[in-house]
Amino acid sequence: MISSFTPPQRILMGPGPSDVPQRILDAMARPTIGHLDPAFAELMEQTKTLLRYAFQTENALTFPVSAPGSAGMEMCFVNLVEPGDTVIVCRNGVFGGRMLENVKRCGGVPVVVDDAWGAAVDPAKVRAAFEANPQARMLAFVHAETSTGAQSDAAALAAIAREFGALTIMDCVTSLGGTPVRVDEWGIDAAYSGSQKCLSCTPGLSPVTFSERAVERVRARRMPVQSWFLDLSLVLGYWQSGGHRTYHHTAPVNPMYALHEALVMLREEGLENAWARHRAMHLRLKAELEALGLSFVVAEQDRLPQLNAVHVPAGVDEAAIRARLLTEFDLEIGAGLGDMAGKIWRIGLMGHSAREENVLHCADALRQCLG
Ligand code: PLP
């Protein structure tokens, strides 16, 4: 007989999802209402306002896609890239590679700017790519590369794109709520994130925001968007403010309660305080990890506080240690992805996971496993 599922209580210090506060889980357990109920419409409006705060933008077109971060990514690409468009894509880890895949699938012509895994995107290479391809209509880059823990200079990259008259798509799945993301100040035209990282919400929703320039680009499309579900012009019938909301898809009502609560909590803490907390916890963890003899993958100036990638010491079976952390200490940390599989650990300090008790628990557990 299969009975109800009771998950173990874990401490989530991997690359996401992060620990979800009880307050958010409680919000999700509230009664389900219809996705066209006027009360739900009120929650949608508040969620848009709260997301504008998180993204630091005035963009009217700011809302959560009813699907994980990968769907937010696809929404940006399928709406903004048309067949034949040249797109400069920065690749310094796994998620830049996914952007490249999106460009190809949209029929775009990618120009790839490669940087080493663990390094930030080099603005000089991006400038050179624009100089060699002045017809480029778009720049795509990952602000916070979760596969390595490297942060790129989004402001500098977006400024170069503007200079060459191109739009910018930014992946801020891992940065939103953890380190500064300033969509308007930086001049970003489209950005996507995820609910499960520094917002500490349950997985499965993808906040997105589009500038007026991006909306104009979508309106001027020569061909319809090839994805029905992700076509902005159709989704907007449901997410637009005021007026008549029409059925597009059945919104994930209860997860939306959770996201709303997570954003209310972010507002209560204040963005600056949240950024400072992530940084302070990173410095605590860094001291503990270095005391254990572990070294960081990313150079200090490019390090993300919320994703600490460290080299696995020589001769250590990294998978066995992660398995022990999980079974004996209820602690999840992340393995390396792609080229870094087997070589690094990724220790997340995202959202509610960025707490002193987690730092100390992780350091103590690693000490026992490595000792
Ligand atoms: N982009 C980055 C930088 C990520 O870290 C992730 C997930 O880890 C994604 C995109 C995809 O998000 P999701 O797994 O929610 O689809």
Boltz pocket constraint, residues with backbone or C-beta under 6 A from the ligand:
constraints:
  - pocket:
      binder: B
      contacts: [[A, 15], [A, 16], [A, 68], [A, 69], [A, 70], [A, 71], [A, 73], [A, 95], [A, 142], [A, 144], [A, 145], [A, 146], [A, 147], [A, 171], [A, 173], [A, 174], [A, 194], [A, 204], [A, 205]]
      max_distance: 6.0
